Amino acid sequence: MNGTPARPRHRSRLFASAVRASLALLCAALPPPASADGPSPGRAATGSPSGDRGSFEPSAHPAPATGFELSVVSYNIHGLPAWIAGDRPAERMPRIASHLNAYDVVLLQEDFAHHELLAEHVRHRVRITGNGPRSRLLAQLFMLCGSCGSGLTLLADLPPSRVAATDRVAFAHCHGWLGNGHDCWTSKGFVRLRLRLPRGMAVDLYDVHMDAGREAGDREVRARQLDQLRAAILARSLDNAVIVGGDFNLQWSDPHDGPLLRRFMRDVRLREAPTHEPGSPGGRVDYLFYRGGRYGRLSVIEAGIVTALSLDTESPLSDHAALFARFAVHPR
C-alpha cells in the first residue's frame, strides 16, 4: 500500500481475488472517513540513542547551548499482514522497535497488522495512533488489510504533560480498491501532535501517508490529499514551528510530483532536512520537512538514513529506509 519499491505482481493478483467477493458489501457500507482527537497513554522510557544513525550531512549547526534538542525518525515499517507483506513481519517488529527507541519522536507509516507487538517493545511514553477504518465492516476484515485504518503511529519519548494538542485526520479522497495500491481499503491521512517544549516553545509534528499508484487517478488524488494537508497546516500551525514526515508517494524527480512537492514546501514555508545524499536518485517518496515558528527556531544538527534501517543491509527490515534528523530548537 505504498509506492516504492513495487510489490510483486502475484501478490497483487492474490489480493484482488481475495477481496473481490467482499467489494459489493463494502460499497454500501462505507461512510465518509472521520477524525478523532486525544493522546494514548504509554509506558515510561529509559533508553538512550543506540548510535546506529548514519548521516550524509555533517553537523550544520552546533548543539544548542540554551535551546532544546529533538531527534525525529520517520519510517514506513511495511507492517501489512504476512500474506501480503511476503515475509515474517512479526519477527521484524521487535527488531525495528529496538532501533526506534533511540529517538525522541517516531513517525510510523503502515503500522497496520502488528501494532500491539511493536508497542510491546517501544519505550515512548506518548503514543498516538491514527484514525480507524472507514466502516465497521472493514474493521472485521483484519486478515485482508490489518487494522484497515490509517496505519499511522506517532510516538514521543517526552512526558505526557508536554502534549498540548492532537489531531487524527483521514484524507477525504482515495483511489484504488482492486489495484492502484488498494488504498481505499485503508483510511490514509495524517496525525498531528503539538508538543510544549522548555522556555515557552512549541512544535507541531505531522505524520503523513498518502495514496500510492502511478496512474492518473492516483496522481489526482495525491494532489487533493496534499492540498488537504497544506490547508490543515496553515490553519492549525500558523505561528508554530513544524516538522512534517512520512511517505508522500511523490517522487522528487517526477515531472508531475516534483512541482506538487515544491509548491507545498513554498506555501507552508518548509525546508527539507538533508536526509539523502546530494545527487541521490529522485525516485524516493519519504521526506522530512521542517520550519521555525514565532516562538521557536529550528535548525538541523544532523540528518540522514538510519544505518540499521536502510535498504542496503543484508536483510532489510522494511521496503523503505528510515529517515532521521536531530533538530536544535532555539527560543526567539
Secondary structure, DSSP 4 states (H G I P E B T S, - for coil): --SSSPPPHHHHHHHHHHHHHHHHHHHTT-PPP--B---EE-PPP-----S-B--SB--SSPPPSSSEEEEEEEEE-----HHHHTS-HHHHHHHHHHHHTT-SEEEEE---S-HHHHHHH---SEEEE----SSHHHHT-HHHHTT-S---EEEE-S-GGGEEEEEEEE-S----SSSGGGGGGS--EEEEEEEE-GGG-EEEEEEEE-----SHHHHHHHHHHHHHHHHHHHHHSTTSEEEEEEE----TTSTTHHHHHHHHHHHHT-EE---S-TT--TT--EEEEEE--SSEEEEEEEEEEBGGGSTTSSS-SSSSPPEEEEEEEEE-
